[in-house]
Amino acid sequence: MRPLFIQKTAMATALAGVVALSSLTLSSAAFGDDPSGFFELKNRVEYTLAEVPEGQREATLKALVEDVNALAEKHPDNAEVLVWQGLVLAAYAGERGGLGALGDAKAARQALERAIQLDPDGNNGSAYVTLGILYARVPGGLVSFGDSDKADQMFQRALAVRPDGIDVNYYYATFLADEDRTQAARQHAQQAVNGTAREARRDSDETLRDDARSLLETL
């Protein structure tokens, strides 16, 4: 059974890995006339999710949401900026927890879906991985848009972009494990173990490879 979004920090933890370890690599061109602002924001997000303990990130992420929303207003048709906006909004929603965070989760979905309209590869699969986590973690039914089938579709699309990605296979494996689809979870955890590390992200990918090995031991 997939955990619900109302479990505080559950999705923030997952999104921390996506932000820090995914294929998202915004260029300074995404910020146009403010490349230094882009790098500052990126560093703040990565530091917050990697270094600040769970349960202590909310105020910082709230400020980051304001900054990334302002950036998206300046660059409404830049797919990279919209993917970044979706990631930050999703992380903030996951940190807040509860039904009050669903508005941020919906805004994250909207930003990511718009990014995919502009860039069908979803910034090398990052948009699809984040959407997969959103669909897996938020409530479904009349409450919100959570849907395990759609989560699965998003992860499958990410795999179509980078089938041998360590990160894509690892996050898909964790989703499948939550869904009690143990055989498929083992398959993708093994694919993560056997996957190709990205040269620019070798250290972080190797960390995920180790996480995939640990997941295999529990399945």
C-alpha positions, 0 to 999 in steps of 0.5 A: 500500500502506498503511503499517503501524502499526509504523512509529514516528510515522507515525500520530502525525503524522496524529493531530496534525493531527486533534487540532489541526485537526479539528472536535473542540470539547469544552465545559467541560461535558464536565469537569463540575465541573472545567472548568479541568482540561479546558482545561489538558488540551486545551492540553497535548495541542494543544501536545504534538502541534503543538510537540514534535518527533516522537520526543520526545512519548512521555513527555508523551503517556503522562502525558496518557493517564493524565489522559484515562483518569481523566477518562473514568472520571469521565464514562464516558457523555460522548461528547465525553470518549470522543472525546478519549480515543480521540484521545490514546490513538491519538496515544500509540500512534502515537508509541510505534510497534511491536507494543507499541503495539497495546494502546493502539490497541485501547483508542482504537478501543474509546473511539471506538466507544463515543462513536459509540454515544452520539453517532451523528455522532461529535462532528461527524465527528471520531471517524470520521476518527480511526477511519479513521486507526487502521484504515489504520495498524495491521497487519491479519490475525492481528496486529491490526484494521487493515483498509483497507475499514473505514478507507474506511467510516470516512472515508465516514461522516465525509464524510456528517457534513461533506461539504464539510469541508476536513479530512475531505476532506484526510485521506481524500485522503491515505488514498486516495493511500496506497492507490494510488487516485490518481483518488479521491485527486485528487477529494477533495484537490480537494474539500478545496481547494474546501471550506468553512473553519470560522469557528472554525478558519479559520486551521487549515483554510486551512493544510489547504487549502494542504496539499491543493494540495500533495498535488494536485501530487504525484498 
